Amino acid sequence: MPRESSVSRFAQVGFRGRSLIFLAVADVVLFLIANVAYGAGDQHGLRIAVSNVAWVLFLLGVLLLIVFGIIALGQLIWRAVRRRRSGFPHGLQER
């Protein structure tokens, strides 16, 4: 019985539609936190630190969203190609 690696198991679980939606919502919330904490821009101390941390997390979330979205799209295309190849005899095309 072959064992799945933790990376492939993460790929199967991590790139589902709900995960991408959750990541997008979390990204919007981080963006709002970063902007609210920044305020008028003349703040110092903790508010600027919170704003900077939220901004960095927002940017990492956007990067992950792009990467996971591309991978999910690639998986979708790959499954469609495999299904099309296995479902139709050679020479016949879907109409």
N, C-alpha and C positions, 0 to 999 in steps of 0.2 A: 504494500500500500504506500504510494508516494505521499510524502508530507509536503504541505504547502509552506513556502517561506512566509515570514511575517510581513515582508514587503508586498507580496502578491495578495495576501489576505487583507492588508490595509488598502490596497488598490481596489479590491472588490467592494469593500465597505465604504471607503472614503469618497468615492466619486459618484455616489448616487445622487439623484435629484434633490432629495431632502437635505443632504449635507451641503450641497451648493447653495440652496436657498438659505439655510441656517448661517452659512458663512457670509452671504450677501447681507443678511439682516444685521449680523454682528458688525460687519464693516460699516454700515450706515450709522449704527449706534456709536461706534468709535469715532466716526467723523463728526457727529453731533457733539459728543463729549469734548473732542479736541477744540471745536470752535467755541463752545460755551465756556470752557475753562480758559481759553485765551482772552476772552472778553474784549475790551477796547484796545488791547495791545500795550498799555502802559502799566500792566501788572508786573509784579516781581514775586519771586519765591515759589511757593508750592503750586499756585495756579498755573504758572508757566511750565513747571516741571510736569504736572499732570497733563497739560496740553501737549507737551513734547512727547511724552510716553504714549498717549492716545494716538497721536499723529503717526508715530513710528509703527505702532500696532496696526493702524489703519492701512498704511502702505504695505506692510507685510501681508495683510488680509487681501488687499487688491492683487498682489502678486500671486498669492495662493489661489485666489479665485480665477485668475487668468489661466494659470497652469492646470488646475483641476478641471476647468471648463474645456480646455483643449484636449486633455486626456479623456474626459467623458465623451466628447464629440468623436474622438478617434475610436474609442471602444464601440460607440454606436455605429459608426461607419463600418468598422471591422465585422461586427455581428451581422449587419445587413448584407455585406458582401458574402460572408460565409453561408448565410441562409439562402441567398440567391443562387450560389453555386451548387448547394446541395439539394435545392428544391426543384430544379428544372433540368431535364436531360440536355445533353450537349446539342447545340444548334437551335434550341427553342428559347425564345425570350418571353418575358412577362408582358402582357398587353393590358 
